[in-house]
Amino acid sequence: MRLTLGGRYPGRTGQLALLGELLGQTVRAGEVARLADGDWLGRVVARLAEHGRWARGGVQRVVREAREAEKQGGV
């Protein structure tokens, strides 16, 4: 999934990139139902929020690690 922002959301580009990557990884993993689980989604988003606007170390890695942490029981 690619987001085209066109400058419409100043200061939100990094957050939208994290959201787009979370949606993409979750869909590709065949776990779309997780997106309807408010508890799971809230925990993953809270983990992503720890990284601020820009994910140090790469958006894909940060999202992958947040999703994996939840698979392991939210450690």
N, C-alpha and C positions, 0 to 999 in steps of 0.2 A: 504494500500500500504506500503510495506516495501522496504527500499533501502539497498542494500548490497554494502558497500563502499570498503571494503578490503584494506584500507589505500591508495587508489589511489588518493585521493583528500585531502591532509593535509590542515587543517585550514578551510575546507569547510563543514565538517560533520554537524555542527549545521545548516548551511544555507540549506543544502540538506534535512535535517530532516524537517525544516519548509516548504520547497517546497513540499516535499512528503506528508506532512500532509495537506497542502492546496489543493493539487490535490485530495487526498483521500476524504476529507470532502466535497469538491465541487461535486465530482462524486456521493458520497453516498446521497447527498441532491438532486440529480437529476438536478443539475444546470450546467451541462457540458458546455452549451452555454456561460456561463459567462467567461470561460477560453479563448474564442475568442474575448471578449470585452476588448480591450487594455486599455481603461480608467479605467474600474473596476479592472482589474488585476493589473494595475500600482498603483492604490490607496491602494489595499490590500497589495501588496508587499512593498510599502513604509511604511505602518503600521508595517509590520513584521520586516523591516530593523531597526526600532527604538529599537528593542530588541537585536541587535548585533548578534554575532555568536550563542549564546546559549540563549534560551528563558527562562528567570527566571519565575518560576511558572508553567512550563510545556508547551511543544510544542503544545499539543492538545488544552489547554486552550487559549493560545496566538492566535492561528489560529482561533479558534471559536470566540473569541472576535473581531478579525479584520474583519471576515466575517459578524458578527452581526452588527458591527458599519456601515458597508457599506449598509446593509439592511435597516438601520434606516436613510439613507440619507447621510452617510459619515460624521456624526457629530464627 
